[in-house]
Amino acid sequence: MDRTEKREFVASLAAVFAETSMVIVTRNDGLSVADVTDLRRRVRAAGATHKVAKNRLASLALAGTQFEGIKPLLKGPTALSWADEPVAVAKVLVEFAKTNDKLVLLGGSLGAQTLDVDSVKALAELPSLDALRAKLVGMISTPATRVAGVLQAPAGQLARVFGAYAKTGEAA
């Protein structure tokens, strides 16, 4: 990389850090090309990005952003993963790290809050945003269904009463 390419890379990474809400730092201790490809495919499917960056360039891009707290994690062969939806990227990385011991979680940052490894794992255990939305819609729709049933019940009872009177009038 020459100087202009480095400047462009730092600027693009800084723009990403300005827009995203979550960054997770991992160490790649000898991942094979197939493993990295699989990891990137999984991360992309979750709506996130996984990028290997030189630590010095990543540190320059972090300067002045809310994620400056992760600079001490940038030592050795590291990679950065980020997404707007924090739970999804954390789930993918934690699951991949469970099955492949060559990917080591180092920590991350959720906004200005720096996270350690245990915090990232705890974040991964939370339900996704879509799952929470589904639960909320279910909780909202259940009372509405009950209210509609209660409102319909008296009308149904009246119709049955009128039907019974009509049958007794026909029989007489």
C-alpha positions in Angstrom: 0.0 0.0 0.0 1.3 3.4 -0.8 0.5 6.6 1.2 -2.6 7.5 -0.8 -4.1 4.1 -0.5 -3.4 4.1 3.3 -5.1 7.5 3.6 -8.1 6.3 1.7 -8.3 3.1 3.8 -8.1 5.1 7.0 -10.7 7.6 5.8 -13.1 4.7 4.7 -12.6 2.9 8.1 -13.2 6.2 10.0 -16.4 6.7 8.0 -17.5 3.2 9.0 -16.8 3.9 12.6 -18.8 7.1 12.5 -21.9 5.2 11.2 -21.8 1.9 13.1 -22.9 1.1 16.6 -20.8 -2.0 17.4 -17.2 -3.1 16.8 -15.8 -6.4 17.9 -12.0 -7.2 17.8 -10.9 -10.7 17.2 -7.5 -12.4 16.9 -6.8 -14.8 14.0 -4.4 -17.3 15.3 -3.7 -19.3 12.2 -7.1 -19.5 10.6 -7.0 -21.2 7.2 -8.3 -19.5 4.1 -11.4 -21.7 4.1 -12.1 -20.8 7.7 -11.8 -17.1 7.1 -14.0 -17.4 4.0 -16.6 -19.3 6.0 -16.4 -16.7 8.8 -16.9 -13.8 6.4 -19.8 -15.6 4.8 -21.5 -16.1 8.1 -20.8 -12.5 9.2 -22.1 -11.1 5.9 -25.3 -13.2 6.3 -25.9 -11.5 9.6 -25.6 -8.1 8.0 -22.2 -7.3 9.4 -18.7 -6.9 8.0 -15.4 -8.6 9.0 -12.2 -7.0 8.0 -8.5 -7.6 8.7 -6.7 -4.2 9.0 -3.3 -3.2 10.0 -3.3 -2.2 13.6 -1.6 1.1 13.0 -4.1 2.1 10.3 -7.1 0.9 12.4 -5.8 3.0 15.3 -5.6 6.1 13.1 -9.1 5.5 11.9 -10.3 5.1 15.5 -9.0 8.4 16.6 -11.8 10.8 17.4 -14.5 8.2 17.3 -16.6 6.7 20.0 -14.6 3.4 19.7 -11.3 4.8 20.9 -11.4 2.4 23.9 -10.6 -0.6 21.7 -7.2 0.7 20.7 -5.3 -1.4 23.4 -6.8 -4.5 21.8 -5.1 -3.9 18.5 -2.0 -6.0 19.0 -1.0 -9.0 16.9 -3.0 -10.4 14.0 -6.4 -8.8 14.6 -9.6 -8.3 12.7 -12.5 -6.0 13.2 -16.2 -6.9 12.8 -18.9 -4.3 12.9 -22.7 -4.0 12.4 -25.6 -1.7 13.1 -27.4 -4.5 14.8 -25.0 -5.5 17.6 -26.5 -8.8 18.7 -26.2 -10.4 15.3 -22.5 -9.9 14.8 -21.7 -10.9 18.4 -23.7 -14.2 18.0 -21.9 -15.1 14.8 -18.4 -14.5 16.2 -19.1 -16.3 19.5 -20.6 -19.3 17.7 -17.7 -19.4 15.3 -15.2 -19.1 18.1 -16.8 -22.0 19.9 -16.3 -24.3 17.0 -12.9 -23.0 15.9 -10.3 -22.3 18.6 -8.1 -20.3 16.2 -10.5 -17.4 16.4 -10.1 -15.6 19.7 -12.5 -12.9 20.9 -10.6 -9.9 22.4 -13.4 -7.6 23.2 -15.3 -4.8 21.5 -17.2 -1.6 21.9 -20.9 -0.9 21.9 -21.0 2.8 21.3 -18.7 4.5 23.7 -18.9 1.5 26.1 -15.9 -0.8 25.9 -16.7 -4.5 26.2 -14.6 -7.3 27.5 -14.8 -10.9 26.2 -17.5 -11.8 28.8 -19.6 -8.8 27.8 -19.5 -9.8 24.2 -20.5 -13.3 25.0 -23.4 -12.0 27.2 -24.5 -9.8 24.3 -24.5 -12.8 22.0 -26.9 -14.6 24.3 -29.6 -11.8 24.0 -32.4 -12.4 21.5 -32.0 -10.6 18.1 -33.8 -7.4 17.3 -36.2 -9.2 15.0 -37.0 -11.8 17.8 -37.7 -9.0 20.3 -40.0 -7.2 17.7 -41.9 -10.5 17.2 -42.4 -10.9 20.9 -43.6 -7.3 21.3 -46.1 -7.7 18.4 -47.3 -10.9 20.0 -47.8 -9.2 23.4 -49.6 -6.3 21.8 -51.9 -8.4 19.6 -52.9 -10.8 22.4 -54.9 -8.2 24.4 -56.5 -6.9 21.2 -57.7 -10.4 20.3 -59.1 -10.8 23.8 -60.9 -7.4 23.7 -62.4 -8.3 20.3 -63.6 -11.6 21.7 -65.2 -10.0 24.7 -66.9 -7.4 22.6 -68.3 -10.0 20.2 -69.6 -12.3 23.0 -72.6 -10.2 24.0 -73.7 -9.8 20.4 -73.4 -13.6 19.9 -75.4 -14.2 23.0 -78.2 -11.8 21.9 -78.3 -13.5 18.5 -78.7 -16.9 20.2 -81.4 -15.6 22.5 -83.4 -14.1 19.6 -82.9 -17.3 17.7 -84.3 -19.3 20.6 -87.3 -17.0 20.9 -87.9 -17.3 17.2 -87.9 -21.1 17.4 -90.3 -21.0 20.4 -92.6 -18.7 18.4 -92.6 -21.0 15.4 -93.3 -24.0 17.6 -96.4 -22.4 19.2 
